[in-house]
Amino acid sequence: MLPILATERSIVSIGEGNTPLYDLPRSGQRLGVPRLYAKHQGMNPTGSFKDTGMTVAISVARESGANWVACASTGNTSAAMAAYAARAGIRSLVLLPDGEIAWGKLAQAMDYGALTLQLNTDFDGCVRVLAEVVNRAPVYLLNSVNPYRLEGQKTAAFEIAEQMEWQVPDHLIVPGGNLANSSALGKGFLEMKHLGLTAKVPRISVIQAEGANPLVRAMHEFGGEKIEPVEAHTRATAIRIGNPASWRKAVRIIQETGGWVEQVSEAEIALAKAEIGAEGIGCEPASAVTLAGLQKLAAKGKIERKESVVLLLTGHTLKDPDYTIKYHRGELPTETEVGSLGPKIEATRRNAIRVEASADQVMRELERFS
Ligand code: F0G
């Protein structure tokens, strides 16, 4: 079910896959979905779901003798590509939107030895520049249009099925950025059903940030027939994408599986991220759109209590600690963004408190919060 290499020696692996499937009992109870799970792809070696695709694509690149690989990225693809390329002894070129990526991801690209260029544009601008570069230089393109990456990313579907004893969930909820992952997972589930390994395919829903919602608009305004690029803005920088490459594939999989699209606000994302954190799981902001989206779908009566729902958490919480610290310090979301969620957000904030180095001071805080 995966591409075949001429020799196993070409395989480049850092131990990706076999990520945990957690239950989320508190969120599940709150939302009236007792069978709620999180497939945590952030538990891969470089901390995101990109590793499962990158092991396949870099293995193919190595076998084809590539000297350079390249991608434009909101951060996670570049981190994964840089790591796998380093393992394979291939040089890597990374184009990033300047100032709009999480520090953890930028640090990874540097640590794994990529040639890291920060361009004074957004992700969509980086994609445009890279398209020209690959025409002018012999570099192997590793953006998510690369078919081998999608083949690798579909393995999360196999894992979910196996972890649920081949009873696939009723509903899978995925964040939407460049829109490759939703269709990769859909392909995985469809192939398993085709082979008779599973009886059905889950409904696949895609959630976007309100400020980066081209797919939501494409579905609601044009019935999935066309897309109008938007200028994207969201603090969930991983999905700050206005002109997604794989939108047609995402539309097809949503329609084929009976899924929905939904958009969530900056405040809803921030709160959902804190709620996932409070379950001892944690994730990066882009992953939290799944829980925020589930909440919206449940409020609209689109989720039944008996359904099993899996949220795909795409990135590790340590990818973007800056976001988390600002949330708990009360620096995000802004007052205008919080709206009616203010009290709920306040209740989840756990700022660090500076105290004198004395047991008395520590005891005072302990009593204050008991
Ligand atoms: N979640 C995270 C943490 C991501 O990094 C991305 C995409 C997505 C969700 C969206 O997945 O693009 O398949 O719809 N990150 C890409 C990158 C764009 O460059 O790292 P998608």
Residues whose N, C-alpha, C, O or C-beta is under 5 A from the ligand:
A	BS01	F0G	A72 S73 T74 G75 N76 T77 S78 P175 G176 G177 N178 L179 A180 N181 S182 A238 A286 S287 T314 G315
